[in-house]
Amino acid sequence: MASLNILRRSEAAPEPGAQAEVRQFLTFQLAGETFAIGILRIREILEYIKPTSVPLMPPFIRGVMNLRGAVVPVIDLSLRFGRDETTINRRTCIVIIEVEHDEQWQLIGVLVDTVHEVLAIPDSEIEPPPQFGSKIRVDFISGMARIDNRFVVMLDVDKVLSVGEMSLLSELSRQEEAQEE
């Protein structure tokens, strides 16, 4: 897999005393759209490894993987967003992300179509999330970055990968399967 490049976006000189904060984001493709996650939450990027399936989990939890002795759940972001299951191909990756839950850090793998690059984006290029018309839940979006006359959806990892919400959905999935039997 090719290494990621950090691109510096050129911008007009800031006014004296008004320094715009520039943050770095990993961009990736998912179902034809470009998304971004703050680089400080990314632990590593792995080539796709088929996860071990776990019974009675909601469909968006594809299974678990062994990451140097740690059991890491693998989430299909496309299914999490209510879309079709991610089709596995040679560019499919698992991005390992750190998520805080009950004052502890937990690793979660997210399945993406392909990883693009790391971009340094000034706060001045980030718009608030739209209140309507988005193809994913509004609370999953932390902002929209303007990149070369297009928008990149910036994800709120704590909402998208909320361990509490995913546990609740897992429990509901178990209850539904038990009722069907």
RAJOUR-V434950 format. One record per residue. N is the residue number from 0. SS is DSSP state (helix for helix, strand for strand, loop for the rest). OMEGA is omega as a letter, one per 20 degrees, with the letter a starting at -180 (* if undefined). Layout:
# RAJOUR-V434950
n=N ss=SS omega=OMEGA
n=N ss=SS omega=OMEGA
This chain:
# RAJOUR-V434950
n=0 ss=loop omega=a
n=1 ss=loop omega=r
n=2 ss=loop omega=r
n=3 ss=loop omega=r
n=4 ss=loop omega=r
n=5 ss=strand omega=a
n=6 ss=strand omega=r
n=7 ss=strand omega=a
n=8 ss=loop omega=r
n=9 ss=loop omega=a
n=10 ss=loop omega=r
n=11 ss=loop omega=a
n=12 ss=loop omega=r
n=13 ss=loop omega=r
n=14 ss=loop omega=r
n=15 ss=loop omega=r
n=16 ss=loop omega=a
n=17 ss=loop omega=a
n=18 ss=loop omega=r
n=19 ss=loop omega=r
n=20 ss=loop omega=r
n=21 ss=strand omega=r
n=22 ss=strand omega=a
n=23 ss=strand omega=a
n=24 ss=strand omega=r
n=25 ss=strand omega=r
n=26 ss=strand omega=a
n=27 ss=strand omega=a
n=28 ss=strand omega=r
n=29 ss=strand omega=r
n=30 ss=loop omega=r
n=31 ss=loop omega=r
n=32 ss=strand omega=r
n=33 ss=strand omega=r
n=34 ss=strand omega=r
n=35 ss=strand omega=r
n=36 ss=strand omega=r
n=37 ss=strand omega=a
n=38 ss=helix omega=a
n=39 ss=helix omega=r
n=40 ss=helix omega=a
n=41 ss=strand omega=r
n=42 ss=strand omega=r
n=43 ss=strand omega=r
n=44 ss=strand omega=a
n=45 ss=strand omega=r
n=46 ss=strand omega=a
n=47 ss=loop omega=r
n=48 ss=loop omega=a
n=49 ss=loop omega=r
n=50 ss=loop omega=r
n=51 ss=strand omega=a
n=52 ss=loop omega=r
n=53 ss=loop omega=a
n=54 ss=loop omega=r
n=55 ss=loop omega=r
n=56 ss=loop omega=r
n=57 ss=loop omega=a
n=58 ss=loop omega=a
n=59 ss=loop omega=r
n=60 ss=strand omega=a
n=61 ss=strand omega=r
n=62 ss=strand omega=r
n=63 ss=strand omega=r
n=64 ss=strand omega=r
n=65 ss=strand omega=r
n=66 ss=strand omega=a
n=67 ss=loop omega=r
n=68 ss=loop omega=r
n=69 ss=strand omega=r
n=70 ss=strand omega=a
n=71 ss=strand omega=r
n=72 ss=strand omega=r
n=73 ss=strand omega=a
n=74 ss=strand omega=r
n=75 ss=strand omega=a
n=76 ss=helix omega=r
n=77 ss=helix omega=r
n=78 ss=helix omega=r
n=79 ss=helix omega=r
n=80 ss=loop omega=r
n=81 ss=loop omega=r
n=82 ss=loop omega=r
n=83 ss=loop omega=r
n=84 ss=loop omega=r
n=85 ss=loop omega=r
n=86 ss=loop omega=a
n=87 ss=loop omega=r
n=88 ss=loop omega=a
n=89 ss=loop omega=a
n=90 ss=loop omega=r
n=91 ss=loop omega=a
n=92 ss=strand omega=r
n=93 ss=strand omega=r
n=94 ss=strand omega=a
n=95 ss=strand omega=a
n=96 ss=strand omega=r
n=97 ss=strand omega=r
n=98 ss=strand omega=r
n=99 ss=strand omega=r
n=100 ss=strand omega=a
n=101 ss=loop omega=r
n=102 ss=loop omega=r
n=103 ss=strand omega=r
n=104 ss=strand omega=r
n=105 ss=strand omega=r
n=106 ss=strand omega=r
n=107 ss=strand omega=r
n=108 ss=strand omega=r
n=109 ss=strand omega=a
n=110 ss=strand omega=r
n=111 ss=strand omega=a
n=112 ss=loop omega=r
n=113 ss=strand omega=r
n=114 ss=strand omega=a
n=115 ss=strand omega=a
n=116 ss=strand omega=r
n=117 ss=strand omega=r
n=118 ss=strand omega=r
n=119 ss=strand omega=a
n=120 ss=strand omega=r
n=121 ss=strand omega=r
n=122 ss=helix omega=a
n=123 ss=helix omega=a
n=124 ss=helix omega=a
n=125 ss=strand omega=r
n=126 ss=strand omega=r
n=127 ss=loop omega=a
n=128 ss=loop omega=r
n=129 ss=loop omega=r
n=130 ss=loop omega=r
n=131 ss=loop omega=r
n=132 ss=loop omega=r
n=133 ss=loop omega=r
n=134 ss=loop omega=r
n=135 ss=loop omega=a
n=136 ss=loop omega=a
n=137 ss=helix omega=a
n=138 ss=helix omega=r
n=139 ss=helix omega=a
n=140 ss=strand omega=r
n=141 ss=strand omega=r
n=142 ss=strand omega=r
n=143 ss=strand omega=a
n=144 ss=strand omega=r
n=145 ss=strand omega=r
n=146 ss=strand omega=r
n=147 ss=loop omega=r
n=148 ss=loop omega=r
n=149 ss=strand omega=r
n=150 ss=strand omega=r
n=151 ss=strand omega=a
n=152 ss=strand omega=a
n=153 ss=strand omega=a
n=154 ss=strand omega=r
n=155 ss=loop omega=a
n=156 ss=helix omega=a
n=157 ss=helix omega=r
n=158 ss=helix omega=a
n=159 ss=helix omega=a
n=160 ss=loop omega=r
n=161 ss=loop omega=a
n=162 ss=helix omega=r
n=163 ss=helix omega=a
n=164 ss=helix omega=r
n=165 ss=helix omega=r
n=166 ss=helix omega=r
n=167 ss=helix omega=r
n=168 ss=helix omega=r
n=169 ss=helix omega=r
n=170 ss=helix omega=r
n=171 ss=helix omega=r
n=172 ss=helix omega=r
n=173 ss=helix omega=a
n=174 ss=helix omega=r
n=175 ss=helix omega=r
n=176 ss=helix omega=r
n=177 ss=helix omega=r
n=178 ss=helix omega=a
n=179 ss=helix omega=a
n=180 ss=loop omega=*
